[in-house]
Amino acid sequence: DGVDAWSLPRCQGLLRVDKHLWAASEQQIIVLEPERGREVRRIPLPAPVATPPTLVGKNVLLMLKSKVLIALDANTGKEAWRLGVTAQTGRVPGRPIAAGKLVLVPHLLPTGGNDGAVLVARRADTGAAQWEARVSAAERPERVHQLSTITVAGDLVLWPLRKAKRLLALDRATGEVREAGKPVYALTFAHPHGDVL
């Protein structure tokens, strides 16, 4: 009939975790039953949310505006770990990306250096760094949200580099370059579908 079943305050993103919805709102997570909108729990956060929640393994990960990556147990909502992802001035972290047992955290680096962006792979269960990959300043995206086009396809991490008009393929487990990428014109993103791209 077009009548609202229930509503939420403005939120940064919704995530379905088993039978519940996780809504990131300001400085908290609200866990709900989606059928009736009944609140199951509220999880206070140490700082406002910067990115929507992402499910990686058994944890829900969020980037906070304080540049802290926080992992919450998907079953209990309890904090599993937290990590300040950057101490470097001007380094801007992007949205975490699920990659099997890893979480990929892209960073836009300050202008003026040799490198333009870095992708750091961390273990989803502990936050420990596993590998990192960098692209040159000449390939630096203009805005951090452009790093959200990085995607995972099987055992590869695909990083579209718009300025260079090429697709960088990295080994998901090691971060080693598997394919530096031939020129791809008008490239904005890559989307896996089964075994094809």
Salt bridges, closest charged atoms under 4 A:
GLU33 OE1 - ARG36 NH2 2.91
GLU33 OE2 - ARG38 NH2 2.86
GLU39 OE2 - ARG42 NE 2.91
GLU79 OE2 - ARG82 NE 2.96
ASP115 OD2 - ARG134 NH1 3.16
ASP125 OD2 - ARG123 NH2 2.58
GLU132 OE2 - ARG134 NE 2.95
GLU139 OE2 - ARG166 NE 2.75
ASP155 OD2 - ARG178 NH2 3.37
ASP171 OD2 - ARG178 NH1 2.87
